[in-house]
């Protein structure tokens, strides 16, 4: 829709209401503020939800791989031939065997059920979210350590991975170390539900292990519930023999996950079952997607209500400009020109509100973690519980597509809200308009 120069001039002149028309400006201002707040809130919420989903996926795939291979209840025989076939799949960067099982961690008078995961020392060092806080590069190491550092924390001895693999040494999560009051060099008892026959009867398998390192993955679930041990020691404690519970397959970012999973399935054949991260955590990510959709719908309604407040201001503007409309019609202005004039007024309010909302939303979304930290320290609030959301930082991921879609939606609502008042203005009879004046 093209707007003539005179139409733009008159439309913007109408937006600068005179003193006696100040109430119209107030209503238009509230409409603008409502649209700005709705658009900004929608951008922030969608950025946080996207960031939460992406960060969870990144952390999970960085620790356990995007694809997993499991065998039957007795485990999977991870032969060199099987591992070679998996590593030969296009897009696969590594395939590492792992043994996992539930055990009881006992220290002093405390006990806690944990997940024991066994892998080779080299594979553990290759997992950046696990090894970064211990032996990572200085900048990365400090970032991961800060994820698990609370106010009032004393200097933490994170240990070293040099001893990991020598004897039954383990790496425990930062939160688990706090819960069990463990430090590097301490010993704890791991008790497996698998039993063994002894001269004294059937006893559960157990092992006295030494804490050689403390890791921080940045996810509460891992940091509070996982213990990593050398693969052979974990296999022995879990009675797996030479078998493993899973083979973790890592895929590069350029390869579609579906293609990599299909290639892995062909490589495994009948030896095991292949699944990807989404299948393993379907309920979790489905819940996140449902929550995202509901929040988007609710906040869209807020933007819609704010946009349709423009109707009130436009109706009052048309009523106060009845004489002007009549004069314009008698001077030769067409109905279409009057329609475009008032459409431009409503669209201008919506556009300015949308621009302000986009700027505010982007500013908040980019600095959401700093804002959260400031609010928590200033008012003593807990705005992002690590135990509930499983992450140490509030994530945010902005996509230009979503920002553009939200902005376009808000401007469309503004234009749609202006149609009826503009149409009524265009249908006004000039004679009737002059008589009212």
Beta strands, then each sheet from edge to edge (+ up, - down):
strand 1: 67-70
strand 2: 92-107
strand 3: 110-119
strand 4: 169-173
strand 5: 187-198
strand 6: 201-215
strand 7: 226-230
strand 8: 246-251
strand 9: 273-276
sheet 1: 9+ 1- 8+ 2- 3+ 7+ 4- 6- 5+
end
